[in-house]
């Protein structure tokens, strides 16, 4: 009897260890696949931005676009930056449509850079992608890439009729991550805007 109980105990422990190994492998491959989707979403946004930045605007088109932007950001602060960015990012979580929103947002942001470069000689020699590699730029691109890639994943999960628990909880977690990242990014961006403004004031004195 003792031998039988010991044998059963060994089997139980072995099965428990196997279950742990299987779960760890599942987590590893799921995380690896998620990172691949994140990289694709991020790359898609950056390509759209680069395409928009390459648009050769006329002087009038550049001035008009710059004027529209000035009207939109007048009296804006870190809260305004945060709200604007979050609204766009939340739209990117919508299945299928979210990816289109992300690409459109990247393209229009690139066009704004093109307009600014056209009207500001100081930006003429600046590579467009350098803007995305600022501290707040990296945060925003990561957040948008995360949202866009989740949009693509949701299409797959809905087509495969996966249980809502498989995508609802991860999506809620990722929405929380995006909100936090964009909030911190808005604070950094607003601080840099204020510093740049103070620098211009000193130079004009």
SVG drawing of the C-alpha trace seen along z (x, -y; Angstrom):
<svg xmlns="http://www.w3.org/2000/svg" viewBox="-17 -92 37 94">
<polyline fill="none" stroke="black" stroke-width="0.4" points="0.0,0.0 2.8,-2.4 4.5,-1.7 1.2,-2.4 0.6,-5.7 4.2,-6.7 3.7,-5.9 0.5,-7.9 2.2,-10.8 5.1,-10.8 2.7,-10.8 0.7,-13.7 3.9,-15.7 5.1,-14.9 1.8,-16.0 1.9,-19.2 5.4,-20.0 4.4,-19.2 1.4,-21.5 3.6,-24.3 6.1,-23.8 3.2,-23.8 1.7,-27.0 5.2,-28.7 5.6,-27.7 2.2,-29.0 2.9,-32.3 6.3,-32.5 4.9,-31.9 1.9,-34.2 4.1,-37.0 6.5,-36.4 3.5,-36.5 2.2,-39.6 5.5,-41.4 5.5,-40.6 2.1,-42.1 3.2,-45.1 6.2,-45.6 4.0,-45.3 1.6,-47.9 4.4,-50.3 6.1,-49.9 2.8,-50.6 2.4,-53.8 6.0,-54.9 5.6,-54.1 2.4,-56.1 4.1,-59.0 7.1,-58.9 4.7,-58.8 2.9,-61.8 6.1,-63.7 7.2,-63.1 4.2,-64.9 5.5,-68.0 3.1,-70.7 2.9,-74.1 3.6,-77.2 -0.2,-78.0 -1.1,-74.4 1.6,-74.4 0.5,-77.8 -3.2,-76.6 -2.3,-73.4 -0.1,-75.2 -2.9,-77.7 -5.4,-74.9 -3.0,-73.3 -2.5,-76.6 -6.2,-77.0 -6.5,-73.5 -3.7,-73.8 -4.4,-77.4 -4.6,-77.5 -3.9,-73.8 -2.0,-72.3 -0.9,-68.9 -4.5,-67.9 -5.6,-68.9 -2.6,-67.0 -3.5,-63.9 -7.2,-64.0 -6.5,-64.5 -4.0,-61.6 -6.2,-59.3 -9.2,-59.8 -7.2,-58.8 -5.6,-55.9 -8.9,-54.5 -10.3,-54.6 -7.3,-52.5 -8.6,-49.6 -11.7,-49.2 -11.4,-46.0 -10.3,-46.7 -11.3,-50.3 -8.7,-51.0 -5.9,-50.0 -7.2,-52.4 -7.5,-55.2 -3.9,-54.6 -2.5,-54.7 -4.6,-57.8 -3.3,-59.5 0.3,-58.6 -0.1,-60.0 -1.7,-63.3 0.9,-63.7 3.6,-63.3 1.8,-65.9 1.8,-68.4 5.6,-67.9 5.9,-68.5 4.0,-71.7 6.1,-72.9 9.3,-72.1 8.1,-74.0 7.4,-77.1 10.3,-76.8 13.8,-76.7 15.2,-75.3 13.3,-72.0 14.3,-71.7 17.4,-69.6 15.7,-67.6 14.8,-64.0 11.1,-63.5 11.5,-60.3 13.6,-62.1 10.4,-63.6 9.2,-60.1 12.4,-59.4 11.9,-62.1 10.9,-60.9 7.2,-61.6 7.3,-60.5 8.6,-57.0 5.8,-56.8 3.1,-57.8 4.3,-55.5 4.5,-52.6 0.9,-53.3 -0.4,-53.7 1.4,-50.5 -0.1,-48.6 -3.6,-49.8 -3.3,-49.2 -1.9,-45.7 -4.7,-44.8 -7.2,-46.0 -5.7,-43.5 -5.6,-40.7 -9.3,-41.3 -10.2,-40.6 -8.5,-37.3 -10.0,-36.4 -13.5,-37.4 -13.3,-35.4 -12.1,-32.4 -15.0,-32.9 -12.7,-32.9 -14.2,-33.3 -14.6,-36.9 -12.5,-36.2 -9.5,-35.5 -9.4,-39.1 -11.5,-41.3 -9.2,-41.1 -6.0,-41.6 -7.6,-44.5 -8.7,-46.2 -5.1,-45.8 -3.6,-47.3 -6.1,-50.2 -4.9,-50.9 -1.3,-50.8 -2.0,-53.1 -3.8,-55.6 -0.9,-55.7 1.8,-56.0 0.0,-58.8 -0.6,-60.7 3.1,-60.6 3.9,-61.4 1.6,-64.5 3.3,-65.8 6.8,-65.4 5.6,-67.0 4.0,-70.0 7.1,-70.5 9.3,-70.5 6.9,-72.9 7.1,-75.3 10.9,-75.1 11.0,-75.8 8.7,-78.8 10.9,-80.2 14.0,-79.8 12.3,-81.7 11.3,-84.5 14.9,-84.8 16.2,-84.9 13.7,-87.6 14.7,-89.9"/>
</svg>
